[in-house]
Amino acid sequence: MLKELEKLAAFIGNTPLIELKNNDANLFAKLEYNNFSGSSKDRAAFSIIYNGIKSGKISENTTIIASSSGNLAIAVASICKRLKLRFVPVIDPNINSSYETLLNLMSHRVVKVTERDHTGGYLLTRINVVNELHAVTPDSFIADQYGDPNNYKGYYGLGEEIISSFEELDYIFVAVSSSGAITGISDFIKKNKPEVKIVGVDVEGSVIFSDKPVKRYISGIGASQIPPIMENAIIDDVVIMSQMSIIRGCTELLNEQAIFAGASSGAVYLAAKNYFRFNDIEESKATSLLIFPDKGHTYLDTIYNEEWGNQLAAKLNEEVLSTNF
């Protein structure tokens, strides 16, 4: 299995770097959706599974179980399919329909939770179900993207790619969810170029940087708990985006840069643009790198669907009114 994974390693990493058009700063984007299964989570999934096999925790008879809102599940499913391992993803209603369809094709079984946790999200419910399945499934392994350090260590390679691509770099903007990317990138970059500022991008209602949880309807960004691996992250600043602004960010990214990307990418793009447009940044024409984790095709029914966006706006307004009264 390790030999098979080593063959796959050639298709993970070394993703394209492009310069974006912007008048306020020098913006570059790392197109992580060019990884094997279509997202940056390939780095995390590969690292978790590889080290699980190497340590003897995963054998040919092991069932892999994972909580995911989409990309991690797809990445793990792709690896498990190649290794002929059983995979059981635990997902929730916020997952994109195309991802759910694909997981049903690639997985041994898909478990979908429908009950929100006390924060208004589904993450804690998913994690509880994962632990329950692990307890009753002989020879099972949890691909834990929230607590396994091999998650963020899988992004050290991305850190190396960043270091080798820039002689001077001022900022890196990274969306947060399970937080493997921002933890791995920041840990590696700060050890090599401590002057680079790491900016985390989150969504309103996520508890990673806030204590005010609310219902979230966009997958791939934010979380209902602070992932344990976040204690290893070194973050200089944080930008919190509304759910509607994420939709705007994706639309602007497509219209202004011809890049069709997912929710996290849109959030990072608008956050970076506004950061230099509205903040008094000392650096003139600061050079920034934006991490774009995945493509936009799985968001065609949601973020890129005008009717869905209008329904979301109405729903969010109703929730605000009900809270005020």
C-alpha positions in Angstrom: 0.0 0.0 0.0 2.9 2.4 0.7 4.3 1.7 -2.7 1.0 2.5 -4.3 0.7 5.7 -2.3 4.2 6.7 -3.4 3.1 6.4 -7.0 0.2 8.7 -6.2 2.4 11.3 -4.6 3.5 12.5 -8.0 0.0 13.9 -8.5 -0.2 15.8 -5.2 1.5 19.1 -4.8 3.5 21.4 -7.1 0.2 23.2 -7.9 0.2 26.2 -10.2 0.9 29.7 -9.0 -0.6 32.6 -10.9 -0.6 36.4 -10.5 -4.0 38.1 -10.1 -5.0 41.5 -11.4 -5.3 44.0 -8.5 -4.4 47.7 -8.1 -4.0 47.8 -4.4 -1.5 44.9 -3.8 0.5 42.2 -5.6 -1.8 39.2 -5.3 -0.8 35.7 -6.3 -2.9 32.6 -6.0 -1.9 28.9 -5.4 -4.4 26.8 -7.3 -4.7 23.9 -5.0 -7.7 22.5 -6.9 -5.1 21.0 -9.3 -4.3 18.2 -6.8 -5.2 14.6 -7.6 -8.8 14.6 -6.4 -9.4 18.3 -6.9 -8.6 20.0 -3.6 -5.9 20.9 -1.1 -7.3 18.2 1.1 -5.3 15.6 -0.9 -2.2 16.7 1.0 -3.9 16.1 4.4 -5.6 12.8 3.3 -2.3 11.4 1.9 -0.4 12.3 5.0 -2.9 10.8 7.4 -3.4 7.6 5.4 0.3 7.2 4.6 1.4 7.6 8.3 -1.5 5.4 9.4 -0.2 2.6 7.2 3.4 3.2 8.2 2.6 3.1 11.9 0.7 -0.2 11.5 -2.7 1.3 12.4 -4.0 0.7 8.9 -3.8 -2.7 7.2 -5.5 -4.2 4.1 -8.5 -5.1 6.2 -9.0 -1.8 7.9 -12.1 0.3 7.5 -11.4 4.1 7.3 -14.0 6.4 8.9 -13.9 10.2 8.6 -16.1 13.2 9.3 -16.1 15.7 6.4 -18.2 18.4 4.8 -16.8 17.4 1.4 -13.2 17.7 0.2 -11.5 15.6 2.8 -14.0 12.8 2.2 -13.4 12.9 -1.6 -9.7 12.9 -1.0 -9.8 9.9 1.4 -12.3 8.1 -0.8 -10.0 8.4 -3.8 -7.0 7.1 -1.9 -9.0 4.2 -0.3 -10.4 3.3 -3.8 -6.8 2.9 -5.1 -5.8 0.9 -2.0 -8.9 -1.2 -2.0 -9.8 -0.1 1.5 -13.3 0.3 2.9 -14.2 3.9 3.5 -17.2 5.3 5.5 -17.6 9.1 5.3 -19.9 10.9 7.8 -21.4 13.9 6.0 -24.2 16.4 6.6 -26.9 18.3 4.7 -24.5 21.2 3.8 -22.5 18.9 1.5 -22.8 19.7 -2.2 -25.1 17.2 -4.0 -22.4 16.2 -6.5 -20.0 15.3 -3.8 -22.6 13.2 -2.0 -23.3 11.4 -5.3 -19.6 10.8 -5.9 -19.1 9.5 -2.3 -22.0 7.1 -2.8 -20.2 5.8 -5.8 -16.7 5.5 -4.2 -17.4 4.6 -0.6 -18.2 1.4 1.2 -21.1 3.2 2.9 -22.1 6.9 3.4 -23.6 8.0 6.7 -25.4 11.3 6.6 -26.3 13.1 9.9 -29.3 15.5 9.9 -29.3 16.8 13.5 -27.6 20.1 14.2 -25.3 20.4 17.2 -25.7 23.0 20.0 -23.7 25.5 17.9 -26.1 25.4 15.0 -23.7 23.4 12.8 -23.3 19.7 12.2 -19.6 19.1 13.0 -20.1 17.9 16.6 -22.8 15.6 15.5 -20.6 14.2 12.8 -17.7 13.6 15.2 -20.0 11.8 17.7 -21.2 9.5 14.9 -17.7 8.8 13.7 -16.7 7.8 17.3 -19.7 5.6 17.6 -19.0 3.9 14.3 -15.3 3.4 15.3 -16.4 1.8 18.6 -18.6 -0.8 16.8 -16.4 -1.4 13.7 -13.6 -3.9 14.2 -10.2 -2.9 12.8 -11.3 0.6 12.0 -9.2 3.8 11.7 -10.5 7.4 12.1 -9.0 9.8 9.5 -9.2 12.6 11.9 -8.6 15.9 10.1 -9.3 17.9 13.3 -6.8 16.2 15.8 -4.3 14.2 13.8 -1.0 16.2 13.5 -0.4 14.4 10.2 -3.1 16.6 8.8 -1.2 19.8 9.1 2.2 18.1 8.5 0.8 17.2 5.1 0.9 20.9 4.2 4.7 21.3 4.9 5.2 20.4 1.2 3.0 23.4 0.3 5.1 25.5 2.7 8.2 24.4 0.8 6.6 25.3 -2.5 5.7 28.8 -1.2 9.3 29.4 0.1 10.8 28.4 -3.2 8.4 30.6 -5.3 8.9 33.9 -3.6 12.0 36.0 -2.8 9.8 38.4 -1.0 6.4 37.7 0.5 4.4 39.8 3.0 1.1 38.0 3.5 -0.5 34.6 3.1 -4.4 34.4 3.2 -5.8 31.0 4.2 -9.4 30.0 4.9 -10.0 27.9 8.0 -12.2 24.9 8.7 -10.4 21.8 10.0 -7.5 24.2 10.0 -4.9 21.7 8.6 -3.8 24.1 5.8 -3.4 27.2 8.0 -1.6 25.3 10.7 0.8 23.5 8.4 1.5 26.5 6.3 2.0 28.9 9.3 4.1 26.4 11.2 6.5 25.8 8.3 6.6 29.4 7.0 7.2 31.0 10.4 10.2 28.7 11.0 11.7 29.8 7.7 10.4 33.3 7.0 9.0 34.6 10.3 8.4 38.1 8.8 5.6 36.7 6.6 2.1 37.5 8.1 -0.5 34.8 8.2 -4.1 35.9 7.8 -6.9 33.5 8.7 -10.2 33.9 6.8 -13.3 32.5 8.5 -17.1 32.8 8.2 -19.6 34.4 10.6 -21.1 31.7 12.9 -17.9 29.7 13.0 -16.5 29.3 16.5 -12.8 29.1 15.5 -12.2 32.8 16.2 -15.5 33.8 17.8 -17.7 32.6 20.6 -21.0 33.4 18.8 -22.1 30.3 16.8 -24.9 30.7 14.3 -26.3 28.4 11.6 -24.1 28.1 8.6 -25.3 27.0 5.2 -22.1 27.1 3.1 -19.8 24.1 3.3 -16.0 24.1 3.3 -15.3 27.0 5.6 -15.7 27.5 9.4 -16.3 25.0 12.1 -18.5 24.3 15.2 -15.4 23.7 17.4 -11.8 24.9 17.5 -9.8 22.0 15.9 -7.2 20.7 18.4 -4.5 21.0 15.8 -5.0 24.8 15.8 -2.8 25.1 18.9 0.1 24.6 16.5 -1.0 27.5 14.2 0.7 30.9 14.2 -1.8 33.5 13.0 -1.1 37.2 12.8 -4.6 38.5 11.8 -8.1 37.3 11.1 -10.8 38.3 8.7 -14.4 37.2 9.3 -16.7 37.1 6.2 -20.5 37.0 6.1 -22.1 34.1 4.2 -23.4 36.5 1.6 -20.0 38.1 1.1 -18.6 34.7 0.3 -21.0 34.4 -2.5 -20.0 37.9 -3.7 -16.3 36.9 -3.4 -16.8 33.8 -5.6 -18.7 35.9 -8.2 -16.0 38.6 -8.3 -13.2 36.0 -8.5 -14.9 34.5 -11.6 -15.7 37.9 -13.2 -12.4 39.6 -12.5 -9.9 36.8 -12.7 -11.8 34.1 -14.7 -11.2 31.7 -11.9 -14.1 29.3 -11.1 -13.4 28.3 -7.5 -15.2 27.2 -4.3 -16.4 29.0 -1.2 -13.1 29.2 0.6 -11.4 30.7 -2.4 -14.1 33.3 -2.8 -13.9 34.2 0.8 -10.1 34.5 0.7 -10.2 36.6 -2.5 -12.6 39.2 -1.2 -10.9 39.2 2.2 -7.5 39.9 0.6 -8.9 42.6 -1.7 -10.7 44.4 1.2 -7.7 44.0 3.5 -5.6 46.3 1.4 -8.4 48.5 0.1 -9.7 49.5 3.6 -6.8 48.9 6.0 -3.8 51.3 6.4 -1.1 48.9 5.4 2.4 50.3 5.7 3.8 48.2 2.8 3.4 49.8 -0.6 2.2 47.2 -3.0 2.5 44.3 -0.5 3.0 40.9 -2.0 0.4 38.4 -0.9 -0.4 34.7 -1.6 -3.9 33.5 -1.6 -4.6 29.8 -1.1 -7.5 28.6 -3.4 -8.5 25.1 -2.1 -11.0 23.8 -4.6 -13.0 24.4 -7.8 -16.4 25.8 -8.1 -18.2 23.1 -9.9 -19.5 21.5 -6.7 -21.1 24.8 -5.8 -23.2 25.3 -8.9 -26.4 24.4 -7.1 -25.6 26.8 -4.2 -23.1 29.7 -4.3 -23.3 30.1 -8.1 -27.1 29.6 -8.1 -28.9 33.0 -7.9 -32.1 31.5 -6.6 -30.3 29.7 -3.8 -28.4 32.9 -2.9 -31.7 34.8 -2.7 -33.2 32.1 -0.5 -30.1 32.2 1.7 -30.4 36.0 2.1 -34.0 35.7 3.1 -33.3 32.9 5.5 -30.5 34.9 7.2 -32.7 38.0 7.4 -35.4 35.9 9.1 -32.9 34.6 11.6 -31.6 38.1 12.4 -35.2 39.3 13.0 -36.1 36.4 15.2 -33.0 36.9 17.3 -33.7 40.6 17.7 -37.3 40.0 18.8 
